[in-house]
């Protein structure tokens, strides 16, 4: 597959500049979104050369092996994935994969050092913000979709998946879903309900229901946004979101 493209090269440059990872152990970060209805994929990476290396190989045909929800370690996927990592001298590469009825999202990080469970959890907490950043850059640069075979999901095994639940986030006695955390993050960035609904690809009514669910958990159901912000601040959630999701713009 020929994946050389000027728009994608510019997208990767923007992605790298906005992420601002300063960790020397990080080789690259990539984010991919698979449209499961049309079998097409948008992707972006902090390293355009890696983008060319990986997607120009026949390995794109086995992308389904990376689509099982959870945390997938590349050294455990198959021999081809293990060997391609040697070309960039990566000690480890992990995928954090989530899915819904419309698409599959894969956040991927390559490191020259083994990744601890804590590092993987920290990475998973950044996934909503990285996905939002990728979506904005795709909208601006308009890179081409990659056509892929229909993903055939590989069965999950203890060998390929780490037993980490990344679908929920807990703060003391409060538990929020990933989409609720995304909504909280964007509310703190003063985005409108209309904007958040567009990002989530849902109706404003559905987004209002999600916000009301958040308020209910914080004991401010039916109250104004100012009450919600105060509750987020008092519970420590606002500070956690800012520290986990803020990146250089």
Rosetta silent file (secondary structure, phi, psi, omega in degrees, C-alpha in Angstrom):
SEQUENCE: XXXXXXXXXXXXXXXXXXXXXXXXXXXXXXXXXXXXXXXXXXXXXXXXXXXXXXXXXXXXXXXXXXXXXXXXXXXXXXXXXXXXXXXXXXXXXXXXXXXXXXXXXXXXXXXXXXXXXXXXXXXXXXXXXXXXXXXXXXXXXXXXXXXXXXXXXXXXXXXXXXXXXXXXXXXXXXXXXXXXXXXXXXXXXXXXXXXXXXXXXXXXXXXXXXXXXXXXXXXXXXXXXXXXXXXXXXXXXXXXXXXXXXXXX
SCORE:     score description
SCORE:     0.000 S_00000001
   1 L     0.000  128.518  177.552    0.000    0.000    0.000 S_00000001
   2 L   -87.228  114.585 -175.148    1.373    3.415   -0.996 S_00000001
   3 L  -115.877    7.210  177.817    0.776    5.739    1.955 S_00000001
   4 L   -66.859  128.680 -175.422    3.067    8.645    1.081 S_00000001
   5 L  -161.248  129.987 -178.166    0.990   11.799    1.275 S_00000001
   6 H   -62.027  -42.396 -179.434    1.793   15.440    1.864 S_00000001
   7 H   -62.320  -39.350  179.142   -1.333   16.044    3.954 S_00000001
   8 H   -68.450  -38.380  178.065   -0.479   13.118    6.225 S_00000001
   9 H   -60.724  -43.236  177.910    3.092   14.344    6.643 S_00000001
  10 H   -66.743  -38.502  178.520    1.803   17.753    7.752 S_00000001
  11 H   -61.906  -43.208 -179.979   -0.744   16.109   10.045 S_00000001
  12 H   -64.756  -37.446  177.528    1.994   14.072   11.731 S_00000001
  13 H   -63.196  -44.459  178.844    4.123   17.197   12.251 S_00000001
  14 H   -64.449  -41.640 -179.968    1.220   18.994   13.926 S_00000001
  15 H   -59.131  -44.970 -179.586    0.424   15.942   16.042 S_00000001
  16 H   -65.333  -42.664 -176.866    4.013   15.796   17.298 S_00000001
  17 H   -68.466  -35.112 -178.849    4.207   19.514   18.060 S_00000001
  18 H   -77.467  -34.384 -178.112    0.918   19.549   19.991 S_00000001
  19 H   -66.175  -45.516  175.336    1.553   16.431   22.045 S_00000001
  20 L    64.405   35.867  175.751    4.782   17.750   23.507 S_00000001
  21 L   -69.677  127.120 -179.872    6.016   14.469   25.049 S_00000001
  22 L  -105.673   -0.796 -178.735    9.362   15.164   26.736 S_00000001
  23 L   -71.661  121.174 -178.885   10.043   11.620   27.928 S_00000001
  24 L   -63.726  -22.898 -177.055   13.248   10.355   26.287 S_00000001
  25 L   -78.267  -15.953 -179.074   11.953    6.800   26.465 S_00000001
  26 E   -81.214  120.343  178.428    8.999    7.538   24.152 S_00000001
  27 E   -85.735  -48.418  174.461    9.856    6.681   20.545 S_00000001
  28 E  -160.847  162.176  174.523    6.501    7.593   19.046 S_00000001
  29 E  -127.517  136.261  179.311    2.776    7.905   19.753 S_00000001
  30 E  -133.796  153.233  176.870    0.098    7.015   17.217 S_00000001
  31 E  -137.686  130.571 -179.598   -3.682    7.174   17.124 S_00000001
  32 E  -130.055  144.554  175.709   -5.926    5.323   14.668 S_00000001
  33 E  -127.487  123.018 -178.858   -9.679    5.257   14.156 S_00000001
  34 E  -104.538  122.812  172.721  -11.308    2.439   12.186 S_00000001
  35 E   -82.389  106.196 -172.803  -14.721    2.952   10.633 S_00000001
  36 L   -74.872  -19.141  178.869  -16.084   -0.570   11.032 S_00000001
  37 L   -77.555  -36.540 -175.448  -19.042   -0.019    8.686 S_00000001
  38 L  -109.027    1.805  179.153  -16.926    1.100    5.721 S_00000001
  39 L    51.985   51.327  176.035  -13.662   -0.711    6.561 S_00000001
  40 E  -134.187  158.820 -169.960  -11.587    2.437    6.345 S_00000001
  41 E  -137.921  138.582  167.615   -9.083    3.946    8.708 S_00000001
  42 E  -111.561  139.210 -178.096   -7.685    7.339    9.659 S_00000001
  43 E  -142.850  164.842  179.185   -4.384    7.381   11.489 S_00000001
  44 E  -159.254  149.093 -175.621   -1.751    9.816   12.728 S_00000001
  45 E  -148.540  150.511  175.854    1.665    9.463   14.351 S_00000001
  46 L   -71.794  -12.381 -179.666    4.346   11.653   15.894 S_00000001
  47 L  -125.098  103.307 -178.122    6.811    9.914   13.521 S_00000001
  48 H   -63.392  -33.651  179.063    5.870   10.132    9.845 S_00000001
  49 H   -63.773  -38.166  175.699    8.640    7.691    8.905 S_00000001
  50 H   -65.410  -39.825  176.812    7.095    5.065   11.193 S_00000001
  51 H   -54.790  -46.495  179.110    3.740    5.745    9.555 S_00000001
  52 H   -65.232  -42.789 -176.973    5.315    4.961    6.169 S_00000001
  53 H   -61.203  -47.757 -174.217    7.175    1.936    7.526 S_00000001
  54 H   -76.302  -51.669 -171.306    4.165    0.281    9.121 S_00000001
  55 H   -77.896  -17.467  176.488    1.266    1.066    6.795 S_00000001
  56 L   -80.461  -16.768  176.627    3.215    0.465    3.556 S_00000001
  57 L   -80.476  165.032  177.895    3.887   -3.115    4.703 S_00000001
  58 H   -69.233   -1.600 -177.926    1.336   -5.895    4.324 S_00000001
  59 H   -64.043  -20.208  177.955    0.834   -5.682    8.093 S_00000001
  60 H   -61.343  -22.709 -179.917   -2.164   -3.401    7.549 S_00000001
  61 H   -70.063  -20.411 -178.649   -3.971   -6.564    6.472 S_00000001
  62 H  -107.415   25.129 -178.237   -3.689   -7.925   10.026 S_00000001
  63 H   -61.476  -22.819  178.430   -4.920   -4.792   11.810 S_00000001
  64 H   -59.826  -25.692  178.756   -7.742   -6.906   13.234 S_00000001
  65 H   -68.120  -14.977 -179.268   -5.221   -8.467   15.606 S_00000001
  66 H  -102.396    5.496 -171.484   -4.946   -5.046   17.265 S_00000001
  67 L   -98.284   -0.350  177.507   -8.686   -4.494   17.622 S_00000001
  68 L   -71.687  130.120 -177.230   -9.426   -6.520   20.742 S_00000001
  69 L   -61.742  139.319  178.800  -10.520   -4.126   23.489 S_00000001
  70 E   125.785 -152.494 -179.539   -7.998   -3.587   26.257 S_00000001
  71 E  -111.974  114.277 -178.072   -4.224   -3.240   26.309 S_00000001
  72 E  -105.524  126.644  178.592   -2.396   -5.223   23.625 S_00000001
  73 E   -94.256  124.951 -173.063    1.369   -5.737   23.850 S_00000001
  74 H   -60.834  -35.657 -179.070    2.981   -5.936   20.400 S_00000001
  75 H   -62.734  -17.416 -178.256    5.548   -8.556   21.385 S_00000001
  76 H  -103.728   -4.445 -177.092    2.626  -10.874   22.100 S_00000001
  77 L   -72.918  -59.766  174.528    0.549  -10.185   18.960 S_00000001
  78 L  -169.206  177.026 -175.810    2.615  -12.189   16.453 S_00000001
  79 H   -66.591  -36.062 -179.453    6.121  -12.561   15.061 S_00000001
  80 H   -62.491  -42.757  178.496    5.624   -9.907   12.347 S_00000001
  81 H   -67.005  -36.202  178.622    4.766   -7.237   14.920 S_00000001
  82 H   -65.439  -41.309 -176.352    7.705   -8.286   17.046 S_00000001
  83 H   -71.309  -37.631 -178.488   10.133   -8.054   14.147 S_00000001
  84 H   -67.495  -27.073  176.500    9.038   -4.634   12.902 S_00000001
  85 H   -65.336  -30.417 -179.729    9.715   -3.208   16.368 S_00000001
  86 H   -64.727  -25.391 -179.559   13.353   -4.237   16.018 S_00000001
  87 L   -67.810  -25.942  179.181   13.725   -1.816   13.117 S_00000001
  88 L  -110.704   11.938  177.915   13.156    1.123   15.489 S_00000001
  89 L    54.691   40.951  178.810   14.927   -0.526   18.448 S_00000001
  90 L   -87.447  131.287  176.016   11.765   -0.432   20.528 S_00000001
  91 L   -75.025  -34.773 -178.129   11.779   -2.395   23.747 S_00000001
  92 E  -156.269  148.364  173.017    7.987   -2.348   23.917 S_00000001
  93 E  -141.112  132.643 -179.276    4.937   -1.076   22.075 S_00000001
  94 E  -125.078  148.455  171.300    1.393   -1.185   23.426 S_00000001
  95 E  -110.607  135.393  170.416   -2.034   -0.516   21.959 S_00000001
  96 E  -110.414  110.833 -169.752   -4.895    0.799   24.081 S_00000001
  97 E  -114.814  130.578  173.590   -8.013   -0.190   22.174 S_00000001
  98 E  -132.111  158.742 -178.516  -11.630    0.809   22.722 S_00000001
  99 E  -148.823  159.239  170.074  -14.653    0.384   20.484 S_00000001
 100 L  -139.478 -165.273 -175.388  -18.311    1.248   20.042 S_00000001
 101 L   -68.688  -20.031 -173.279  -20.942    0.439   17.425 S_00000001
 102 L  -103.551  -37.172 -173.967  -19.401    2.821   14.864 S_00000001
 103 E  -153.287  167.286  176.643  -15.639    2.666   15.186 S_00000001
 104 E  -118.569  128.823  177.609  -12.572    1.248   16.894 S_00000001
 105 E  -107.139  134.930  178.276   -9.963    3.581   18.414 S_00000001
 106 E  -128.397  113.694  172.389   -6.342    2.487   18.925 S_00000001
 107 E   -98.584  126.774 -172.061   -3.887    4.616   20.906 S_00000001
 108 E  -129.106  138.690  178.852   -0.377    3.237   20.489 S_00000001
 109 E  -135.853  131.938  175.222    2.936    4.062   22.151 S_00000001
 110 E  -107.895  137.030 -175.851    6.426    2.718   21.422 S_00000001
 111 E  -134.923  149.930  175.619    9.106    2.944   24.101 S_00000001
 112 L   -90.585    8.031  174.534   12.783    2.071   24.384 S_00000001
 113 L  -134.196  151.709  175.797   12.121    0.888   27.946 S_00000001
 114 L   -59.076  142.067 -178.598    9.567   -1.586   29.346 S_00000001
 115 L   -94.497  131.538  176.591    6.341    0.158   30.321 S_00000001
 116 L   -78.256  162.829  176.542    5.015   -0.194   33.846 S_00000001
 117 H   -59.958  -38.653  179.378    1.320   -0.737   34.541 S_00000001
 118 H   -62.419  -40.884  178.943    1.217    2.774   36.013 S_00000001
 119 H   -63.153  -40.065  179.656    2.646    4.238   32.785 S_00000001
 120 H   -66.874  -39.722  177.245    0.020    2.410   30.744 S_00000001
 121 H   -64.662  -40.836  177.119   -2.754    3.672   33.008 S_00000001
 122 H   -61.884  -40.862  178.288   -1.421    7.231   32.693 S_00000001
 123 H   -63.733  -42.114 -179.099   -1.396    6.825   28.919 S_00000001
 124 H   -63.871  -31.448  178.517   -4.962    5.520   28.918 S_00000001
 125 H   -69.162  -22.044  178.530   -6.087    8.594   30.866 S_00000001
 126 H   -86.724   -9.239 -172.428   -4.746   10.758   28.028 S_00000001
 127 H   -56.415  -45.605  179.457   -6.613    8.828   25.344 S_00000001
 128 H   -59.418  -41.580 -178.917   -9.702   11.101   25.115 S_00000001
 129 H   -69.348  -39.522  179.216   -7.550   14.209   24.706 S_00000001
 130 H   -66.152  -40.290  177.376   -5.249   12.578   22.162 S_00000001
 131 H   -63.042  -39.822  178.375   -8.247   11.339   20.195 S_00000001
 132 H   -65.763  -41.292  177.593   -9.768   14.820   20.209 S_00000001
 133 H   -61.932  -46.974  179.482   -6.469   16.311   19.029 S_00000001
 134 H   -58.851  -43.349 -178.560   -6.210   13.743   16.224 S_00000001
 135 H   -62.804  -40.472  178.068   -9.771   14.441   15.136 S_00000001
 136 H   -64.989  -40.877 -179.084   -9.117   18.187   14.928 S_00000001
 137 H   -69.327  -40.430  176.219   -5.950   17.678   12.869 S_00000001
 138 H   -59.069  -41.225 -178.897   -7.713   15.265   10.500 S_00000001
 139 H   -63.793  -36.337 -177.562  -10.453   17.847   10.042 S_00000001
 140 H   -79.914  -48.300 -173.090   -7.875   20.537    9.191 S_00000001
 141 H   -86.877  -23.480  177.733   -5.354   18.588    7.086 S_00000001
 142 L    53.197   55.608  174.052   -7.818   16.133    5.489 S_00000001
 143 L   -69.285  159.607 -178.839   -5.498   13.153    4.960 S_00000001
 144 L   -74.025  148.041  170.971   -6.847   10.263    2.908 S_00000001
 145 L   -69.349  150.254  171.221   -8.555    7.295    4.496 S_00000001
 146 E  -101.548  128.469  176.320   -6.741    3.966    4.260 S_00000001
 147 E   -81.935  131.947 -178.106   -8.834    1.078    2.993 S_00000001
 148 L  -131.241  158.665  173.766   -8.359   -2.030    5.085 S_00000001
 149 L   -64.689  154.690  176.944   -9.803   -5.545    5.140 S_00000001
 150 L   -56.295  121.618 -177.832  -12.770   -5.998    7.452 S_00000001
 151 L   -59.241  125.073  173.541  -11.170   -6.399   10.902 S_00000001
 152 L  -102.705  108.138 -172.812  -11.432   -9.962   12.137 S_00000001
 153 L   -67.574  127.493  175.394  -11.105   -9.701   15.883 S_00000001
 154 L   -76.439  144.584  179.000   -8.590  -12.043   17.406 S_00000001
 155 L   -66.001  141.824  179.809   -9.794  -13.800   20.568 S_00000001
 156 L   -72.691  140.772  175.177   -8.527  -12.259   23.799 S_00000001
 157 L  -134.811  160.413  178.556   -5.999  -14.242   25.785 S_00000001
 158 L   -63.643  -24.293 -176.685   -4.179  -13.616   29.034 S_00000001
 159 L   -75.068  -36.407 -173.822   -0.949  -13.530   27.026 S_00000001
 160 L   -93.393  -20.439 -175.911   -1.946  -10.699   24.696 S_00000001
 161 E  -118.362  136.948  171.632   -4.010   -8.520   27.022 S_00000001
 162 E   -84.942  141.984 -175.579   -3.145   -6.873   30.282 S_00000001
 163 L   -82.235   73.500 -178.888   -5.979   -7.080   32.771 S_00000001
 164 L  -127.119  125.562  177.946   -6.634   -3.361   33.002 S_00000001
 165 L   -89.764  111.152 -178.259  -10.100   -1.819   32.859 S_00000001
 166 L  -106.680   11.838 -176.605   -9.781    1.498   31.011 S_00000001
 167 L   -90.061  -11.535 -178.670  -13.502    2.047   30.517 S_00000001
 168 E  -136.422  151.417 -179.823  -14.084    3.626   33.950 S_00000001
 169 E  -127.823  131.439 -175.869  -12.329    6.175   36.143 S_00000001
 170 E  -112.644  138.871  175.273  -12.736    6.290   39.922 S_00000001
 171 E  -132.214   97.376 -175.309  -12.359    9.252   42.296 S_00000001
 172 L    63.400 -121.283  178.718  -12.918    8.102   45.839 S_00000001
 173 L   -91.740    5.524 -178.108  -16.452    6.727   45.848 S_00000001
 174 E  -101.421  138.296  178.254  -17.314    8.248   42.451 S_00000001
 175 E  -128.153  131.367 -179.356  -17.024    6.321   39.181 S_00000001
 176 E  -125.078  144.561  175.397  -17.286    7.858   35.714 S_00000001
 177 E   -74.200  169.022  179.203  -17.356    6.270   32.275 S_00000001
 178 H   -61.367  -42.386 -179.282  -14.817    7.246   29.640 S_00000001
 179 H   -67.971  -33.981  175.844  -17.370    9.400   27.798 S_00000001
 180 H   -65.172  -38.931  177.691  -18.358   11.111   31.046 S_00000001
 181 H   -65.855  -38.383  176.438  -14.696   11.909   31.669 S_00000001
 182 H   -62.288  -43.761  179.530  -14.429   13.304   28.144 S_00000001
 183 H   -61.623  -44.489  178.217  -17.486   15.476   28.764 S_00000001
 184 H   -58.834  -46.527  179.994  -16.039   16.744   32.057 S_00000001
 185 H   -56.598  -47.133 -176.201  -12.759   17.560   30.346 S_00000001
 186 H   -75.180  -29.071  172.433  -14.450   19.561   27.584 S_00000001
 187 H   -64.075  -39.879  178.249  -16.784   21.335   29.985 S_00000001
 188 H   -66.622  -23.257  176.025  -13.694   22.467   31.894 S_00000001
 189 L   -89.011    8.122  177.006  -12.369   23.791   28.580 S_00000001
 190 L    63.190   31.960  173.958  -15.645   25.794   28.337 S_00000001
 191 L   -79.439  149.242 -179.352  -16.867   23.986   25.249 S_00000001
 192 L   -77.196  162.115  176.821  -20.593   24.221   24.530 S_00000001
 193 H   -60.689  -37.053  178.928  -22.963   21.259   24.739 S_00000001
 194 H   -61.668  -43.630  179.031  -23.365   21.517   20.970 S_00000001
 195 H   -64.487  -42.599 -178.808  -19.594   21.217   20.469 S_00000001
 196 H   -66.643  -40.525  178.225  -19.311   18.262   22.846 S_00000001
 197 H   -62.215  -38.354  178.124  -22.237   16.491   21.175 S_00000001
 198 H   -64.281  -42.869  178.944  -20.533   16.945   17.806 S_00000001
 199 H   -62.889  -41.124 -178.861  -17.295   15.429   19.141 S_00000001
 200 H   -81.343   -5.536 -178.561  -19.204   12.491   20.621 S_00000001
 201 L    57.216   47.235  179.044  -21.274   12.123   17.441 S_00000001
 202 L  -136.922  174.359  178.443  -24.510   12.193   19.409 S_00000001
 203 L   -77.597  160.098  176.462  -27.510   14.479   19.795 S_00000001
 204 H   -63.942  -32.163  177.771  -27.503   17.443   22.170 S_00000001
 205 H   -62.878  -43.974  178.853  -30.274   15.699   24.086 S_00000001
 206 H   -64.488  -37.565 -179.905  -28.061   12.654   24.663 S_00000001
 207 H   -70.019  -38.154  177.215  -25.198   14.908   25.774 S_00000001
 208 H   -62.855  -37.526  177.386  -27.458   16.795   28.198 S_00000001
 209 H   -64.981  -38.045  178.086  -28.486   13.458   29.708 S_00000001
 210 H   -65.365  -41.860  178.903  -24.801   12.568   30.143 S_00000001
 211 H   -65.220  -39.348  178.481  -24.136   15.882   31.894 S_00000001
 212 H   -65.346  -34.876  175.960  -27.149   15.348   34.139 S_00000001
 213 H   -64.057  -39.525  177.204  -25.769   11.904   35.053 S_00000001
 214 H   -63.689  -45.597  179.801  -22.477   13.561   36.034 S_00000001
 215 H   -60.843  -40.976 -178.831  -24.331   16.136   38.119 S_00000001
 216 H   -61.678  -40.973  179.340  -26.347   13.424   39.834 S_00000001
 217 H   -66.615  -26.600 -178.621  -23.162   11.607   40.850 S_00000001
 218 L   -99.588   12.089  176.696  -21.810   14.881   42.260 S_00000001
 219 L    60.742   36.249  174.944  -25.030   15.672   44.142 S_00000001
 220 L  -134.625   38.283 -179.994  -25.855   18.751   42.096 S_00000001
 221 L   -59.614  132.578  178.705  -28.632   17.391   39.883 S_00000001
 222 L    79.887   -2.666 -179.450  -30.659   20.142   38.243 S_00000001
 223 L   -86.348  170.140 -179.171  -28.186   22.829   39.303 S_00000001
 224 L   -75.900  172.196 -179.438  -26.378   25.299   37.049 S_00000001
 225 H   -61.770  -32.255 -179.518  -22.915   24.801   35.521 S_00000001
 226 H   -62.984  -38.215  176.457  -21.333   26.886   38.287 S_00000001
 227 H   -64.735  -40.966  179.407  -22.513   24.327   40.869 S_00000001
 228 H   -63.072  -46.095 -179.349  -21.072   21.542   38.721 S_00000001
 229 H   -61.995  -40.654  178.025  -17.696   23.273   38.380 S_00000001
 230 H   -63.570  -39.849  179.441  -17.514   23.842   42.138 S_00000001
 231 H   -66.342  -39.491  177.762  -18.346   20.182   42.758 S_00000001
 232 H   -64.354  -37.355  179.141  -15.645   19.076   40.296 S_00000001
 233 H   -69.228  -45.597 -177.832  -13.155   21.337   42.059 S_00000001
 234 H   -65.689  -34.124 -177.904  -14.049   20.184   45.579 S_00000001
 235 H   -81.204   -9.498 -179.299  -13.881   16.506   44.626 S_00000001
 236 L    86.986   -0.640 -177.363  -10.432   16.925   43.036 S_00000001
 237 H   -70.150  -39.908 -179.888  -11.701   15.837   39.640 S_00000001
 238 H   -59.977  -45.504 -179.984  -11.021   19.198   37.993 S_00000001
 239 H   -64.152  -40.450  179.698   -7.395   19.158   39.130 S_00000001
 240 H   -64.474  -41.326  179.082   -6.967   15.547   38.006 S_00000001
 241 H   -64.098  -43.515 -179.025   -8.401   16.331   34.576 S_00000001
 242 H   -65.232  -40.705 -178.249   -6.168   19.337   34.109 S_00000001
 243 H   -73.039  -32.188 -176.941   -3.029   17.458   35.181 S_00000001
 244 H   -87.491  -30.528 -171.625   -3.849   14.368   33.091 S_00000001
 245 H  -105.746  -17.789 -175.333   -5.287   15.951   29.967 S_00000001
 246 L   -72.430  129.266  175.670   -3.465   19.280   29.532 S_00000001
 247 L  -135.440  162.709 -178.216   -0.876   19.302   26.754 S_00000001
 248 L   -64.261  137.815  179.649    0.952   22.111   24.963 S_00000001
 249 L  -109.536    0.000    0.000   -1.193   23.806   22.332 S_00000001
